[in-house]
Amino acid sequence: MMDLATVHLVILALVTLATTMIMMVTASNALRLRNVEISWKSGKLFGFPLFSTIFLTMTITLSVLVYTQQLYHLTVAMACYNWIGLTWFVTSFLMSKRYVTDHGIVKNINDPSQTVAWNRIMDYVERNEGKKLKYIFFYPEHVPGERSLNIRLELDIPVDKRHVFAHILKKKLGRRFSFGEFEFSGIEQLK
């Protein structure tokens, strides 16, 4: 019969294998993107993903403690935990990046519902929320046999990418959404 330490190592090895496969799929999705015009980090911790960064920092710290305390029987387990932390970090980092390509906007490379082509965008709203500039894009989702639903995709634009993003929007959506210039001198003209 297997002891508890062996069961722990088997489960740890399976989780290590699973996170490696998820990281490989995510990395291949990121590499398959073509004609990326701009991209940016959007994690919660200075652009990096919060929980995976904390977990990776903890596993590295514990590995240093294991090494300094000369607990060499935990080396294999700590190597697995460090690898899990690294794969989780890479996966989360690539998933939290925002990509604007020649074909559309990719908010999450592993979730097709958070990707929208330029020609599907029906309308958009730009909101300035203090230091944040937020764009909300509306596009239809066609469900077979049902009425199409309007879906929204929200995108926070960093300060250093605003001009480049505005230029891309003008280039991709400018002809479809140019409403002309309105001039008015008072509220009466709007009535």
C-alpha positions in Angstrom: 0.0 0.0 0.0 1.2 3.5 -0.9 2.1 5.9 1.9 0.8 9.5 2.1 4.1 11.0 0.8 4.0 8.9 -2.3 0.4 9.8 -3.0 1.3 13.5 -2.5 4.2 13.2 -5.0 1.9 11.4 -7.6 -0.7 14.1 -7.3 1.9 16.8 -7.5 3.4 15.3 -10.6 0.0 15.1 -12.3 -0.7 18.8 -11.5 2.7 19.7 -12.8 2.0 17.9 -16.0 -1.4 19.6 -16.3 -0.1 23.1 -15.7 2.7 22.5 -18.2 0.1 21.5 -20.9 -2.0 24.5 -20.2 1.0 26.8 -20.4 2.0 25.3 -23.8 -1.5 25.8 -25.2 -1.6 29.4 -24.0 1.9 30.1 -25.4 0.9 28.6 -28.7 -2.2 30.8 -28.8 0.0 33.8 -28.2 2.5 32.8 -30.9 -0.3 32.2 -33.4 -1.5 35.9 -33.3 -0.6 37.6 -36.5 -0.2 41.3 -37.3 -0.2 42.5 -33.6 -0.2 46.3 -33.7 0.0 46.9 -30.0 -0.2 44.9 -26.8 0.1 45.7 -23.1 0.2 44.1 -19.7 -3.0 44.4 -17.7 -2.5 42.4 -14.5 -3.5 43.7 -11.1 0.1 43.8 -9.7 2.0 46.5 -11.7 0.8 44.8 -14.9 1.5 41.3 -13.7 -1.1 38.7 -12.6 -1.7 39.0 -8.8 -2.2 35.5 -7.5 0.3 33.7 -9.7 3.0 36.2 -8.8 2.3 35.8 -5.1 2.3 32.0 -5.5 5.6 32.0 -7.4 7.2 34.3 -4.9 6.1 32.0 -2.0 7.4 28.9 -3.7 10.8 30.5 -4.4 11.0 31.7 -0.8 10.1 28.3 0.5 12.7 26.7 -1.8 15.4 29.0 -0.4 14.3 28.0 3.2 14.4 24.3 2.3 17.9 24.7 0.9 19.2 26.8 3.8 17.6 24.4 6.4 19.2 21.4 4.4 15.8 19.6 4.0 17.0 17.8 0.9 14.2 15.2 1.0 11.8 18.0 0.0 13.8 19.0 -3.1 11.6 17.1 -5.6 8.4 18.5 -4.2 9.8 22.0 -4.1 11.0 21.7 -7.7 7.4 20.7 -8.7 5.9 23.6 -6.8 8.3 26.0 -8.4 7.5 24.7 -11.9 3.7 24.9 -11.1 4.2 28.5 -10.0 6.2 29.4 -13.1 3.8 27.8 -15.5 0.8 29.4 -13.7 2.6 32.8 -13.9 3.4 32.5 -17.6 -0.1 31.3 -18.4 -1.7 34.1 -16.4 0.6 36.7 -17.8 -0.1 35.8 -21.4 -3.9 35.6 -20.7 -4.0 39.0 -19.0 -2.2 40.7 -21.9 -4.4 42.7 -24.3 -3.6 42.4 -28.0 -4.8 44.7 -30.8 -4.2 43.1 -34.1 -4.9 44.1 -37.7 -8.0 41.8 -37.5 -9.5 42.8 -34.2 -9.2 43.0 -30.4 -8.1 40.1 -28.3 -8.8 40.5 -24.6 -8.0 36.9 -23.6 -6.1 34.6 -25.9 -7.7 31.5 -24.4 -11.3 32.7 -24.6 -12.8 33.2 -28.0 -15.8 35.1 -26.6 -13.4 37.9 -25.5 -12.1 38.4 -29.1 -13.9 40.6 -31.5 -13.1 41.3 -35.2 -13.1 44.9 -36.3 -16.0 44.3 -38.8 -18.3 42.9 -36.1 -18.2 46.0 -33.9 -21.5 47.7 -34.1 -20.8 50.6 -31.8 -18.4 51.7 -29.1 -18.2 54.2 -26.2 -15.2 55.9 -24.9 -15.2 56.8 -21.2 -12.6 58.8 -19.4 -12.5 57.7 -15.7 -9.8 59.9 -14.2 -6.5 58.2 -15.0 -8.2 55.3 -16.8 -9.5 55.5 -20.3 -12.1 52.8 -21.0 -13.5 51.7 -24.3 -16.7 49.6 -24.4 -17.3 47.8 -27.7 -20.7 46.4 -28.7 -21.0 43.5 -31.2 -23.7 40.9 -32.0 -23.5 37.3 -31.0 -25.4 35.1 -33.3 -27.0 32.1 -31.6 -28.4 29.6 -34.1 -32.2 29.6 -34.0 -32.4 32.5 -31.6 -32.4 36.3 -31.8 -28.9 37.7 -31.9 -27.7 39.2 -28.6 -25.6 42.3 -28.2 -22.3 41.6 -26.4 -20.0 44.1 -24.9 -16.2 44.0 -24.6 -14.6 46.4 -22.1 -11.0 47.5 -22.6 -8.9 49.7 -20.3 -6.2 51.5 -22.3 -3.0 52.5 -20.5 -1.8 56.1 -20.7 1.2 55.4 -22.9 -0.9 53.5 -25.5 -3.8 55.9 -25.9 -2.6 57.8 -28.9 -1.6 54.6 -30.8 -4.9 52.9 -29.9 -6.9 56.0 -31.0 -4.9 56.0 -34.3 -5.8 52.3 -34.9 -9.4 52.9 -34.0 -9.6 55.8 -36.5 -8.0 53.6 -39.2 -10.2 50.5 -38.5 -13.5 52.1 -37.6 -13.2 55.7 -38.7 -15.2 55.4 -42.0 -18.0 53.5 -40.3 -18.3 55.8 -37.3 -17.6 59.3 -38.6 -20.6 61.3 -37.7 -19.4 64.7 -38.8 -18.7 67.7 -36.7 -21.5 69.3 -34.8 -21.2 72.9 -33.8 -23.6 74.5 -31.3 -23.6 77.5 -29.2 -26.1 76.6 -26.5 -28.5 74.0 -25.2 -31.3 75.4 -27.3 -29.8 74.0 -30.5 -29.9 70.5 -29.1 -33.6 70.6 -28.5 
